[in-house]
Amino acid sequence: MLFSTVLLLASSTVSSVLAAPIPFKRNVNVVVARAANTTASASGGWPQSTGAGDRSSFGISGGFKETYVQDVGGQPTLVGNYPKGSYAGSKDPGIAGFIFEAAGGPDVNLDNAKEAKVSYQVQFPEGFEFALAGKLPGLYGGSDPKTAGSCAGGHHDDSCWSARLMWRENGKGELYAYLPTANQHLAVCKGKCDVKYGASIGTGSWSFKPGEWTQVTERVKLNDVGKGNGEIEILIGGERKVFVDQLTLRGDDKGRIRGIMVHTFFGGSSKPDFASPKDQKAYFKDFALEVTEKLN
């Protein structure tokens, strides 16, 4: 029998208990890399500087460029640039935004992480036009680093998963997940469902408001091998918005949380309808990656 999935959305039909902040487990095994602050004015998470040396402090690999980090409002801030006409399938001006991965730096050991969470803040400026959709950072994992990084862009593999976020029309937020096995993928999908691409979960359970910083937190817990007890949770401003459980994120002991897909761009799609309608930007700061539970 296929697993069952519970999806809890912040709406009028859901118990008011979901409006309360959801605490995370804390124990002696917790390791934090640059713990993020919850206020827009504070500076505690990555990026810490605009210099090239800062990339090693957050375990960055892939297509990161130091020019992505600029001082915005007196604080080093990661800037996503979206030129007019840019989207995932664009040849000119191209995909734009940014695409790279981060493993949290030397203080975070994901090799023995059963559960981890990432947090960051994002702001879309006043007048931002969301068009149809765009990608935002989230955790990913798999049996090995190369395989893990492949679960995106329409590519599925039963040995990997990814849990990025997306914005949709008018800034509606969602969890956008690539999950092992087509059956599981379709079972959790509560929005735009396509076996080839990611599963949209919780679309519209929150909205990004232009001109305001939004605190995003995502928690992922790996399943015990042979059991469907994995979890993905999204909190916005400390409030639970999406919770999916009874997941199988790994089929054997090789499966690990590998880090953060630090991705943002319009789309993805090969259709120009998804393109950014004008030159615009988004700002990201206070990234933190935390191991909240270790594997036995």
Buried (B, 14 or more C-beta within 10 A) or exposed (E): EEBEBEBBBBEEEBEEEBEEEBEBEEEEBEBBBBEBBBEBEEBBBBBBEBEEEBBEBBBBEBEBEBEBBBEBEEBBBBBBBBBEBBBBBBEEBBBBBBBBBBBBBEBBEBEBBBBBBBBBBBBBEEEBEBBBBBBBBBBBBBBEBEBBBBBBBEEBBBBBBBBBBBBBEEBBBBBBBBBBBEEBBBBBBBBBBEEEBBBBBBBBBBBBEBEEBBBBBBBBBBBBEEEBBBBBBBBBBEBBBBBBBBBBBBBEEEBBBBBBBBBBBBBBBEEEEBBBEEEBBBBBBBBBBBBBBBEE
